[in-house]
Amino acid sequence: MSPQKSITPRAWTEMLLLAAIWGASFVSIRVALDEIGPLWAVAHRVGWAMLALWGAVLLMRLPVPCDLRVWGAFLVMGLLNNVVPFGLMAWGQLHIESGLTSILNAATAIFGVIAAAVFFADERITPRKAAGVMLGFAGVATAIGLENLAQFDIRSLAQLAVIGGTVSYALASVWARKMLSGQPPQVAAAGMVTGSTLIMLPVAWSIEGPVDLSLGPRTWAAIGYYALLGTALAYLLYYRVLGMAGSGNLMLVTLLIPPFAIVLGALMLSEALRPAAYAGFALLAAGLLILNGRIWRPRRRSARQGAKST
């Protein structure tokens, strides 16, 4: 296994920027849900992002694939990475806080490790990964609250919906590695949201009715933010940071998102989280740091130095 990349100050800065953009997206989505349904919230998100990303592809003069199999892969990727998780999380935000949604969203990396181990022979579960996954699951259970699962009310169902979205994200990462590894990331992102749009427009229209364009300025501002900045720009920035810091370090972005979402949710939506949510996030963060390997790295380094001195 190749050594993990170190994170440069520039990479840290752009990771923080990406976390801030995504953290604010949770709040902006909740603002839009005051006037539109969750399905149209998702349709707006992927539709406007599609136009912006194809504009970026054209400006970069990247080749557009013509193979129908590639477009079929885009469609499946859009379903797994946008339609299902965006839809489940948007519906979930009708019943739980934006900050809590962002905390549960951090479980994406936990399920990603499990999905990779199931589908790829070179991604086996090591003792370190097992410890990280178990801590992550403990964090999710703590954040949700076992008593809430026992009651199984609309709030607990909303939290499970968000977790279902993280599972879909994990499956999407497997699909991307198997089917889209040869595509430029900007083209893959544009193709993915195109597939999402082709699915979401008829689904939203049939379930929530025709599109309503007579929305208030606050709603349009929220849609513009989470579609153009929180989706289109964020995808471009995501792949840029991926190239600088590597996939292992990029996992740390999921730890940086909740503080932004929690603070903005408190300031803009007057949200307040239970202490259990913060305790669950602490456990999740510990699990993700273990998966990233940073907790063990100083110990391994000191052990090697000790071995050299003997």
C-alpha positions in Angstrom: 0.0 0.0 0.0 1.4 3.4 -1.0 2.1 5.8 1.9 -0.6 8.4 2.7 0.0 11.9 1.3 0.8 14.6 3.8 -1.6 17.5 3.8 -0.1 20.8 2.7 -1.4 24.2 4.1 -3.1 24.9 0.8 -4.9 21.5 0.9 -6.0 22.2 4.5 -7.3 25.6 3.4 -9.3 24.1 0.5 -10.6 21.3 2.7 -11.9 23.8 5.2 -13.5 25.8 2.3 -15.1 22.6 1.0 -16.4 21.8 4.5 -17.8 25.2 4.9 -19.6 25.1 1.6 -21.1 21.7 2.3 -21.9 22.7 5.9 -23.9 25.7 4.7 -25.6 23.5 2.1 -27.5 21.6 4.9 -28.9 24.9 6.2 -29.8 26.2 2.7 -31.6 23.0 1.9 -33.6 23.3 5.0 -34.5 26.9 4.1 -35.7 25.8 0.7 -37.9 23.1 2.2 -40.0 25.7 3.8 -41.5 26.4 0.4 -40.9 23.4 -1.8 -41.0 19.6 -1.3 -37.9 17.5 -0.8 -38.2 15.9 -4.3 -38.3 19.3 -6.1 -35.5 20.5 -3.8 -33.4 17.6 -5.1 -34.5 18.2 -8.7 -33.5 21.9 -8.5 -30.2 20.9 -7.0 -29.1 18.5 -9.7 -30.7 20.3 -12.6 -29.0 23.7 -12.0 -25.7 21.9 -11.1 -25.9 19.9 -14.3 -26.0 23.2 -16.4 -23.1 24.6 -14.4 -20.9 21.5 -14.6 -21.4 21.1 -18.4 -20.4 24.7 -18.7 -17.2 23.9 -16.9 -16.6 20.9 -19.0 -17.0 23.0 -22.2 -14.7 25.7 -20.8 -12.0 23.1 -20.0 -12.5 21.5 -23.5 -12.8 18.1 -22.0 -14.0 15.2 -24.2 -17.6 14.2 -23.9 -18.1 10.4 -23.9 -20.3 8.9 -26.7 -20.4 5.3 -25.4 -23.9 4.4 -24.3 -22.5 2.1 -21.6 -20.7 5.2 -20.0 -24.0 7.1 -20.0 -25.7 4.1 -18.4 -23.0 4.2 -15.7 -23.7 7.9 -15.2 -27.4 7.1 -14.8 -26.7 4.5 -12.1 -24.1 6.8 -10.4 -26.7 9.6 -10.4 -29.2 7.3 -8.7 -26.8 6.1 -6.0 -24.8 9.3 -5.4 -27.6 12.0 -5.8 -31.2 10.8 -6.2 -31.3 8.4 -3.2 -29.1 10.2 -0.7 -30.2 13.7 -1.6 -33.8 12.6 -1.5 -33.6 10.7 1.8 -31.6 13.5 3.5 -33.9 16.3 2.3 -36.9 14.4 3.6 -35.1 13.7 6.8 -34.3 17.4 7.3 -38.1 18.1 7.5 -38.0 16.3 10.8 -34.5 16.6 12.3 -32.0 19.4 12.6 -29.5 20.4 9.9 -26.6 19.9 12.3 -27.7 16.4 13.2 -28.1 15.5 9.6 -24.5 16.6 9.0 -23.3 14.5 11.9 -25.1 11.4 10.6 -23.8 12.2 7.1 -20.2 11.7 8.5 -21.1 7.9 8.7 -20.6 7.8 4.9 -16.9 7.0 5.4 -17.8 4.2 7.8 -20.1 2.5 5.3 -17.6 3.3 2.6 -15.0 1.1 4.3 -17.4 -1.8 4.6 -18.6 -1.5 1.0 -15.0 -1.4 -0.3 -14.2 -4.5 1.8 -17.2 -6.4 0.4 -16.6 -5.5 -3.3 -12.8 -5.2 -3.6 -10.2 -7.8 -2.7 -7.5 -5.2 -1.9 -9.7 -3.4 0.6 -9.9 -6.0 3.4 -10.9 -5.1 6.9 -7.8 -4.8 9.1 -7.9 -4.6 12.9 -7.4 -0.8 12.7 -10.3 -0.5 10.2 -12.5 -2.7 12.4 -11.8 -0.6 15.4 -12.7 2.6 13.4 -15.9 1.1 12.1 -17.1 -0.1 15.5 -16.4 3.3 17.0 -18.3 4.9 14.1 -21.3 2.7 14.6 -21.2 3.5 18.3 -21.2 7.2 17.3 -24.2 6.8 15.0 -26.2 4.9 17.7 -25.3 7.5 20.3 -26.3 10.4 18.0 -29.6 8.8 17.1 -30.3 7.6 20.7 -31.4 4.0 21.3 -34.5 5.3 23.1 -35.6 7.1 19.9 -35.3 3.8 17.9 -37.4 2.1 20.5 -40.2 4.7 20.1 -39.8 4.6 16.3 -41.5 7.9 15.6 -41.2 10.2 12.6 -37.9 11.7 14.1 -36.2 8.3 14.4 -37.4 7.4 10.9 -35.9 10.6 9.6 -32.6 9.8 11.2 -32.7 6.3 9.7 -33.4 7.9 6.3 -30.2 9.9 6.6 -28.3 6.8 7.4 -29.8 5.1 4.4 -28.4 8.0 2.3 -24.9 7.4 3.7 -25.2 3.7 2.7 -26.1 4.8 -0.9 -23.1 7.1 -0.9 -20.9 4.2 0.0 -22.4 2.0 -2.8 -21.9 5.0 -5.2 -18.1 5.0 -4.4 -17.9 1.3 -5.3 -19.8 2.0 -8.6 -17.5 4.9 -9.5 -14.4 2.9 -8.9 -15.7 0.0 -11.0 -17.3 1.9 -13.9 -16.1 5.5 -14.0 -12.4 5.3 -13.1 -11.3 6.2 -16.7 -13.4 9.4 -16.9 -12.1 12.9 -16.1 -13.7 13.8 -12.8 -15.3 16.9 -14.1 -17.0 14.9 -16.9 -18.0 12.2 -14.4 -19.6 14.8 -12.1 -21.5 16.4 -15.0 -22.6 13.0 -16.3 -23.7 12.0 -12.9 -25.9 15.0 -12.2 -27.3 14.6 -15.8 -28.4 11.1 -14.9 -29.9 12.4 -11.6 -31.8 15.1 -13.4 -33.3 12.7 -15.9 -34.6 10.7 -12.9 -35.7 13.5 -10.6 -37.6 15.7 -13.0 -40.4 13.1 -13.8 -40.3 11.7 -10.2 -40.8 15.1 -8.6 -43.4 16.2 -11.2 -45.5 13.0 -10.7 -45.3 13.0 -6.9 -45.2 16.6 -5.9 -46.9 18.2 -8.9 -45.6 20.6 -11.6 -42.6 22.8 -10.9 -43.4 26.1 -9.2 -41.1 28.9 -10.3 -43.0 31.6 -8.4 -40.8 31.1 -5.3 -39.7 33.7 -2.9 -36.3 35.4 -3.1 -35.2 33.6 0.1 -36.0 30.2 -1.5 -34.3 31.0 -4.8 -31.2 32.2 -2.9 -31.1 28.9 -1.0 -31.6 26.9 -4.2 -28.9 28.9 -6.0 -26.5 28.3 -3.1 -26.9 24.6 -2.7 -27.2 23.8 -6.4 -24.4 26.1 -7.8 -22.0 26.4 -4.9 -22.9 23.4 -2.7 -23.1 20.9 -5.6 -21.4 22.2 -8.8 -18.6 24.1 -7.3 -18.2 21.7 -4.4 -17.7 18.8 -6.8 -15.0 20.6 -8.7 -13.3 21.6 -5.5 -13.7 18.0 -4.1 -11.7 16.6 -7.0 -9.1 19.3 -6.7 -8.5 18.5 -3.0 -8.6 14.8 -3.8 -5.6 15.3 -6.1 -3.7 17.3 -3.5 -4.4 15.4 -0.3 -5.5 11.9 -1.5 -8.7 10.0 -0.7 -7.6 9.0 2.8 -7.0 12.5 4.0 -10.1 13.8 2.2 -12.1 11.6 4.6 -11.3 14.3 7.2 -13.7 16.7 5.4 -16.6 14.8 6.9 -15.3 15.8 10.3 -15.1 19.4 9.4 -18.6 19.7 7.9 -20.7 19.3 11.1 -19.2 22.3 13.1 -20.2 24.6 10.2 -23.6 23.1 9.8 -24.3 23.2 13.6 -23.2 26.8 14.0 -25.1 28.0 10.9 -28.2 26.0 12.0 -28.1 27.7 15.4 -27.6 31.2 13.9 -30.0 31.0 11.0 -32.6 28.4 12.1 -32.4 28.6 15.9 -31.6 24.9 16.0 -30.3 23.3 19.2 -28.9 19.7 19.4 -29.2 17.3 22.3 -25.9 16.5 24.2 -26.2 12.9 22.8 -25.7 14.3 19.3 -22.4 15.9 20.3 -21.3 12.7 22.1 -22.1 10.7 19.0 -20.1 13.1 16.8 -17.1 12.7 19.1 -17.3 8.9 18.8 -17.7 9.2 15.0 -14.8 11.6 14.8 -12.6 9.1 16.7 -13.6 6.3 14.4 -12.8 8.3 11.3 -9.5 9.4 12.7 -8.6 5.8 13.3 -9.7 4.9 9.8 -7.5 7.7 8.5 -4.6 6.3 10.5 -3.5 9.5 12.1 -4.0 8.3 15.7 -1.7 5.3 15.1 0.9 7.1 13.0 2.9 8.8 15.8 2.9 5.5 17.7 4.2 3.6 14.7 6.8 6.2 14.0 8.1 6.2 17.6 8.2 2.4 17.6 10.3 2.4 14.4 12.7 5.0 15.9 13.0 2.9 19.0 13.8 -0.2 16.9 16.5 1.7 15.1 18.2 2.8 18.3 18.5 -0.7 19.7 
